[in-house]
Amino acid sequence: MSGLPFNLLEGVSLALGGINPGVKSKIQIMPHVTQITYVLGGILEVRMKGQDDQVPYSKSVRAREAVITEAGAFLQLINKTDQPCEVLYIVSPAYLFEMTGTEVVYDDSLVLDESWDDLQAAGWFIEKDLPTLAERQAVCERLARKSAAKQR
């Protein structure tokens, strides 16, 4: 822990990542947070399908460009190039992830094993349970209590 108040940046979280050449992420969905994917270097294909979109679409994002993925949209990141891609992820509200030992208790993102064709054939219905807002709020409260306890 940094020693900073837990809720200092509760409205946003930042993460820096790299996507190696030829890497294609699994499709994911984040039902409660919006993500801005800002490319710092390289070129990234971002494939998405929002709740109001009939079919998925792709955007090519270059250095110093960004794409917004709204809460509830399907998302996949693809580096089709032979160069690494450096990315800054900006998420609002702040991305929540909680583990107890080696067990994931909560994750704001649900990573899917299905392909785009599988999802379309299923009418965009997901068999797995999405994290609920009540679960997210409970995690937020637990993390705040843990942070406050460490501050004492």
C-alpha positions in Angstrom: 0.0 0.0 0.0 1.2 3.5 -0.8 -0.1 5.1 2.3 -2.3 7.4 0.3 -6.0 7.5 1.2 -7.9 4.6 -0.5 -10.5 6.9 -2.0 -8.0 9.5 -3.3 -8.6 8.5 -6.9 -11.7 6.5 -6.5 -13.0 8.1 -9.7 -10.2 6.8 -11.9 -7.4 4.2 -12.1 -4.4 4.1 -14.4 -2.3 1.2 -15.6 0.5 0.9 -18.0 0.8 -2.1 -20.2 2.6 -3.6 -23.2 1.1 -5.8 -25.9 3.7 -7.9 -27.7 3.7 -8.3 -31.5 1.1 -10.8 -32.8 -0.8 -10.9 -29.4 -4.6 -11.1 -29.4 -6.3 -10.8 -26.0 -9.3 -12.8 -25.1 -12.6 -11.0 -25.4 -13.6 -9.4 -22.2 -16.5 -7.3 -20.8 -16.4 -4.8 -18.0 -20.0 -4.2 -16.9 -19.5 -1.3 -14.5 -16.5 0.6 -15.7 -15.5 2.6 -18.8 -12.0 2.2 -20.2 -10.0 4.6 -22.3 -7.2 2.8 -24.1 -4.5 5.3 -24.9 -1.7 4.1 -27.2 1.7 5.6 -26.2 3.7 3.8 -28.9 2.9 1.3 -31.7 -0.3 0.4 -33.4 -3.2 -1.4 -31.8 -6.4 -2.8 -33.2 -9.3 -2.5 -30.8 -12.3 -4.7 -31.5 -15.5 -3.8 -29.7 -19.3 -4.4 -29.6 -21.3 -2.0 -27.5 -24.8 -2.8 -26.1 -26.5 -0.8 -28.9 -24.2 -2.1 -31.8 -25.6 -4.9 -34.0 -22.2 -6.3 -34.8 -18.6 -5.9 -33.6 -16.4 -3.2 -35.2 -12.6 -2.5 -35.1 -10.6 0.7 -34.7 -6.9 1.1 -35.5 -5.3 3.2 -32.8 -1.8 4.7 -33.3 0.5 6.5 -30.9 -1.1 9.5 -29.2 -4.6 8.2 -30.0 -7.2 6.7 -27.8 -10.4 4.7 -27.9 -13.2 4.6 -25.3 -14.9 1.4 -24.4 -18.1 2.0 -22.5 -19.3 -0.1 -19.6 -21.0 -3.3 -20.8 -19.2 -3.5 -24.2 -17.2 -6.5 -25.4 -13.5 -5.6 -25.9 -10.5 -7.3 -27.5 -7.0 -5.8 -28.1 -5.0 -7.0 -31.0 -1.4 -6.2 -32.0 -1.1 -7.2 -35.6 2.2 -5.6 -36.1 5.8 -6.9 -35.6 6.5 -4.1 -33.0 5.4 -3.9 -29.4 2.6 -1.6 -28.4 2.7 0.4 -25.2 -0.7 1.3 -23.8 -2.1 3.4 -20.9 -5.4 2.2 -19.5 -7.6 4.8 -17.9 -10.6 3.4 -16.1 -13.5 5.1 -14.5 -14.8 4.5 -11.9 -11.5 3.0 -10.5 -10.9 -0.6 -11.6 -11.5 -3.0 -8.7 -9.7 -6.4 -8.2 -9.6 -8.4 -5.0 -7.8 -11.6 -4.0 -7.8 -13.7 -0.9 -4.6 -15.8 -1.0 -4.5 -17.2 -4.5 -8.3 -16.9 -5.1 -9.8 -14.1 -7.1 -12.7 -12.8 -5.0 -13.8 -10.0 -7.4 -12.7 -8.6 -10.8 -14.3 -5.7 -12.7 -13.5 -7.6 -15.9 -15.0 -10.9 -17.1 -12.6 -12.6 -19.5 -14.4 -14.9 -22.0 -13.3 -18.1 -23.7 -15.8 -17.6 -26.5 -14.9 -16.2 -30.0 -16.8 -13.4 -31.7 -18.6 -16.0 -33.8 -19.6 -17.9 -30.6 -21.0 -14.8 -28.9 -22.9 -13.8 -32.0 -24.4 -17.3 -32.4 -25.5 -17.1 -28.7 -27.2 -13.7 -29.4 -24.5 -12.0 -27.3 -25.7 -13.8 -24.2 -22.9 -14.7 -21.8 -23.2 -18.0 -19.8 -21.0 -16.8 -17.0 -22.3 -14.5 -14.3 -21.3 -10.9 -14.6 -20.1 -9.1 -11.5 -23.0 -7.2 -9.9 -23.1 -3.6 -8.7 -23.8 -5.0 -5.2 -20.7 -7.2 -5.3 -18.6 -4.2 -6.6 -19.9 -2.0 -3.7 -19.1 -4.7 -1.2 -15.5 -5.0 -2.5 -15.1 -1.2 -2.4 -16.2 -1.2 1.2 -13.9 -4.1 2.1 -10.9 -2.4 0.4 -11.6 0.9 2.2 -11.8 -0.9 5.6 -8.5 -2.7 4.9 -6.8 0.6 3.8 -8.1 2.4 6.9 -6.8 -0.4 9.1 -3.4 -0.1 7.6 -3.4 3.7 8.2 -3.8 3.2 11.9 
